[in-house]
Amino acid sequence: MKAKEIRALAADEIKAKIADTREELMKLRFQQVTGQLTDTSRLRTLRREIARMETILADAQKATK
């Protein structure tokens, strides 16, 4: 997801996306450990998406205070 798309979401929606992405990341980590993961670059992409969403969420919370 692009930052512009994330900023268009409500805070609750961002939190839900973060939870979903973390769950997907956990599943991919298990696949990596068991040797079933073929696209290892997806791990890096998901970590960056989580960081991007958390940063935007923190910025939005600071702006409302």
C-alpha positions in Angstrom: 0.0 0.0 0.0 1.2 3.5 -0.8 1.3 6.1 1.9 -1.4 8.1 0.2 -3.8 5.2 0.3 -3.0 4.6 4.0 -3.6 8.3 4.9 -7.1 8.0 3.3 -8.1 5.3 5.9 -9.5 5.8 9.3 -7.4 5.0 12.4 -9.4 1.8 13.1 -8.9 0.6 9.5 -5.2 1.2 9.7 -5.0 -0.8 13.0 -6.9 -3.6 11.3 -4.6 -3.6 8.3 -1.6 -3.7 10.6 -3.0 -6.7 12.4 -3.7 -8.5 9.1 -0.2 -7.7 7.8 1.4 -8.9 11.0 -0.5 -12.2 10.8 0.6 -12.6 7.1 4.2 -11.9 8.1 4.0 -14.5 10.9 2.7 -17.1 8.4 5.4 -16.3 6.0 8.1 -16.7 8.7 6.7 -20.2 9.5 6.9 -21.0 5.8 10.5 -19.8 5.7 11.5 -21.9 8.7 9.9 -25.0 7.2 11.5 -24.4 3.8 8.2 -23.8 1.9 8.7 -20.1 1.2 9.7 -19.3 -2.3 9.4 -15.5 -2.4 11.6 -14.3 0.5 11.4 -10.7 -0.6 7.8 -10.6 0.6 9.1 -10.6 4.2 10.9 -7.4 3.7 8.0 -5.8 1.9 5.6 -6.7 4.7 7.9 -5.4 7.4 8.2 -2.1 5.5 4.4 -1.9 5.0 3.9 -2.4 8.8 6.4 0.3 9.6 4.8 2.7 7.1 1.3 2.1 8.5 2.5 2.5 12.1 4.3 5.8 11.2 1.3 7.2 9.5 -1.0 6.2 12.4 1.4 7.8 14.9 1.4 11.0 12.9 -2.4 11.1 12.7 -2.6 10.6 16.4 -0.2 13.4 17.1 -2.2 15.7 14.8 -5.4 15.1 16.7 -3.9 16.0 20.0 
